Amino acid sequence: MSQLTPEQKIELKKLLILHEGLRYKPYKDIYGNITIGVGRNLSGKGVDPSEVDLMYQNDVDYFYSELSQFGWYIKLNEARQIALIDMAFMGWQKFLEFKKMIEYLEEEKYDHAALEILNSDYAKEVGHRATDLANIIHTGKFS
């Protein structure tokens, strides 16, 4: 067998799902390996660069779509939009907890919005990342 046909791949996937399962979140398999999907051993194989790129693009598209629902977001310049997408990587629900920051962004009070980032638990957790993002929000420029 030199290469699997599309039909063979379908049958193999069914068989692997039966034996390995299909999981959308990481879990430890019976050997303690972190696994995801249809038996993907993240501990051993990891992911390919193309898979990293695909996950990155999917995440960026998701956060952009969520942020774009806010009228104020669309009005921001590119640097501020990108900074907020970066910040959203903490998790969408956690991002939405920055109610004061969002309010200040809506009011175009970028200095106040930046202070909300700096005075948060998030800033304590991520250190200079928060400083970088706050500077971008404040100035509307990278660096």
N, C-alpha and C positions, 0 to 999 in steps of 0.2 A: 504494500500500500504506500504509494509515493506521497499522496496528499489527500486529505479528507474532502469529500464532496460536501456541498451545502446540506444535503440530506443527512449525511453521516454526522456532521457537526450538530444538527438538531437532535438526532438520536443520542449522541454522546452527552449533550447538555442535559437531556431528560434523565439519563442514567446517572450522571454526576449529581444532579439535584436530588435524585432519590438517595444516593449514597452520602453525599457531602452536605446537602442542604443548600439553601439560598438565604444568605443573611446580608442585610443592608447596613448593618453596624458591626464593628469588629467584636470578635469574641475569642476566647481561648479554646482551641481544639483539645482533644483528649491527651495530646502530648505537651500542652501548655503553649503552643504556638499561637500568636495572634493571627487570626484568619478573618477573611471577609469574602463576600460574594459567593461564588461557587467553588469553595475550597481553596481560595488564594491564600497561600501561606505568606503573610506579610513579614513574619519574623525571619523567614528563610529567603524567599524570592524578592520580597519588597514590591516595588512598582517600577515600570519602565518610564523613561523620560516622557514619552508620548502620553502615558497615562497621567503623569503629573500635570502636563500641559492641559489635558482634557479636564481634569478636576479643577485646575486653576480657572480655566475659561468658564466652566459651568458655575463656579462660585462667583466670579466677577459678574457674569450675566445675571445671576440670581440677585445679588446685592444691588446692582444697578437698577434692575426691575423694581425691587422693593423701594429703593430710595426715590425712584422716578415718580412714584405715586404722590410724593410731596411736591406741590407746586414750587415751593421755595428752593428745592434741590435743583430743579431744572434751571433756575435763575442764577445759580452759583457759577463762578468761573471754573475752569477745568481743574486747576490745582485743588480747590476746595472740594470739588466733587470726588476727585481721586483720594484725597485724604479721608473723606467719610467712608468710601468703599473700604479702604485699608482698615479703618476703625471698626467697620461692620464685621470684619473677620473674627471679632471676639464672639460673635453669635448675634443673630438678628434680635432675639428677645432682649438680650443684655443691652444691645445698642439702643433699643427703644426706651430703656430705663433712663436715658440721658434726656429727660423731659425738659429741663431748664436749658440745656445746650440747644436742643431742637427749637425751643421757643425763641432763643436769642438768634439762631440762624434765620428763622422766619422773619425776625425783626431787623435783620442785617446788622446786628450788634456782634460783630465778629470778635472783638476783644473780650466781651463777656462770655461768648461761646467757648473761646480758647481757655479762659479761666475755669470754666466748668470741667473741661478735660483735665486740666492740671490739678484741680482740687478734688479729684475722684479717687476711689479705690483702684480703678483701672490704671491710673497713673502710677500708683504705688506698685502695682503688679508688673507693669511693662516698662517702667523707667523712661529711658530716653526716647522710646517710640512715642509715648504720649507727648513729650516735649516737642518732638519733630512735628507731630500732627497738629498740636496746638499752634505752633509757629505758622504752619501752612494756613490754618483756619484764620489766624489773626491777620496775616499779611496778604494772603491770596497768592503766595508765590512759593515755589520749591526753594528751600535753603535761604 
